[in-house]
Amino acid sequence: MMGGEFTLTEREAEYLFRIIDSSINIFRRHQFFLWAQGELQGLLPHGMLICLFDEGNGQAVNIERFSRTDMDEIRFSELCRPDGGIVFRAMSAWSAGKNQPLLVCPNNSHTPTYKRFSNDLKRENLQRIAAHGMFDTNGRTTCFFTFTQISAALSERHAYFLELLMPHMHMALVRMLFHERHHKQGAVGERSRKLITDRETEILRHVQAGKSNHEIAQLLYISPLTVKNHIQKILKKLDVNNRAHAVAKAMALKITL
């Protein structure tokens, strides 16, 4: 699309190499989460990434979310409604635009595309959307990635990054889903729930939502020291070194889902 229009800076080239290099080692959900919240941020800073994957053959569409931001399941389900949710509407706009990267940004508030999504962006605090996908030889969409909660203005350079990243994002997602399906990760997750108590699970969900110890203490009417003690126990039980890794491993084991 625009390969001849842009030249990567030295830093962008380094980010791209790290993203591609680390993508081939993604097999589990927590690895994809850390990748999306780590390396990918170098080229496409975002708060939430929503991934759709359609196997066809009458199978249900997989909808995956990788986010540190706090959004309850009801609101998220509304975003992903096939009959009018903003994610599926974005995918329709992408298809109508001949499968070119979709950028929805207030900087282009005069465009029909932005006007079509502006109310949803403001209501759900999504700010901006950068989206792209992959399709098969019959033109059927196989996967679609929606980056949201983007604080910086979007430009055609971000569209170029999307073009470069799509094949690697697609393969990383497929590898993760394949591993989960064929290694029965769900069954492992059920056994792993018993690793931590209900209270520890509740605290871990707040950590996943980005809450501080003080904020969690206020929400649960306990002291910050008690929260700290619970988190130390969680880290030990999950055999991780910090809060981010605890969240990632909890997602992989489906403790907080």
Summary of the structure (lengths in Angstrom):
residues: 257
radius of gyration: 19.2
end to end distance: 38.3
largest distance: 58.3
contacts: 753
relative contact order: 0.14
helix: 55%
strand: 12%
